[in-house]
Amino acid sequence: MDISLHQTRLYRQRNSSLYFLSVRNYDEGVYTCEATNILGQDRQTATIRVTVMPVIVGFSGQVSSRLGAPVELPCRAVGVLPITYTWTRDNTTGPHTSTTTTTITDGDYYCRAENQAGSDRIHTVLLITGI
């Protein structure tokens, strides 16, 4: 990689270490260090992998549904895959996933999206009408 392309975020110290001031997804890749002196030369490569914790981007702060009607509580995250989703209510983990049919009541629900880099959590209020 040509360091001059990223001068504002990369710099090289006197000991020839490469530092990333603010690592980004596009910094991921293979980097090569070459050293040369009067006795010869050497070259080593290093692979940089950038992991990004999930960020929940698709959710509703409040969802309303009629009693007996199906309801979907959306929760979608972006980040490094795989992302695992867990729904909780009143501090109990439940089978509240898109592939499971379950009876739920109105109240506060929390979606947690997690991957190898970390997690994000949102709060959704479910209102059931016609009770």
RABELWO-V142338 format. One record per pair of residues at least 6 apart in sequence whose C-alpha atoms are under 7 Angstrom apart, sorted by the first residue. I is the first residue (numbers start at 1). J is the second residue. Records with the same first field share a line. If there is no record, write none. Layout:
BEGIN
I->J  J
END
This chain:
BEGIN
1->31
3->10
9->20  21  22
10->18  19  20  21
11->18  19
12->18  19
25->50
28->48  49  50
29->47  48  49
30->45  46  47  48
31->45  46  47
32->43  44  45  46
33->43  44  45
34->42  43  44
35->41  42  43
36->42
51->80  117
52->79  80  117
53->79  80  115  117  118  119
54->77  78  79  80  113  114  115  118  119  120
55->77  78  79  120
56->75  76  77  78  120
57->76  77
58->74  75  76  77
59->74  75  76
60->74  124
61->123  124  125
62->124  125  126
63->125  126  127
64->126  127  128
65->71  127  128  129
66->128  129  130
67->128  129  130  131
75->111
77->113
80->115
81->115
82->115
83->113  114  115
84->113  114  115
85->111  112  113  114
86->111  112  113
87->93  94  96  109  110  111  112
88->94  109  110  111
89->108  109  110
96->102
106->126  127  128
107->125  126  127
108->123  124  125  126
109->123  124  125
110->121  122  123  124
111->121  122  123
112->119  120  121  122
113->119  120  121
114->120
END
